[in-house]
């Protein structure tokens, strides 16, 4: 039986991925799939993260640009280390 991905990453240049399973718990060894080329890698969830929320794929600092779909989707307003939750508490769109 094939393992189901925990996290989807749209492009190899992305620095965040999206949780695609319910109740992702801290400590989970996530299967992460890059949808652009169907490659995969492993990453440990460092926090509980809700479905649909983002996870840092590398250490991110306040002021860093968020990359998703290979495009700039916003900026960090706080820090998030690799495997941590990225959401409104530490990230913001550049639209407003």
Buried (B, 14 or more C-beta within 10 A) or exposed (E): EEEEBBBBBBBEEBBBBBBBBEEBEEEBEBBBBBBBEEEBEEBEBBBEBEEEBBBBBEEBEEEBEBBBEEEEBBBBEEBBEBBBBBEEEBBBEEEE
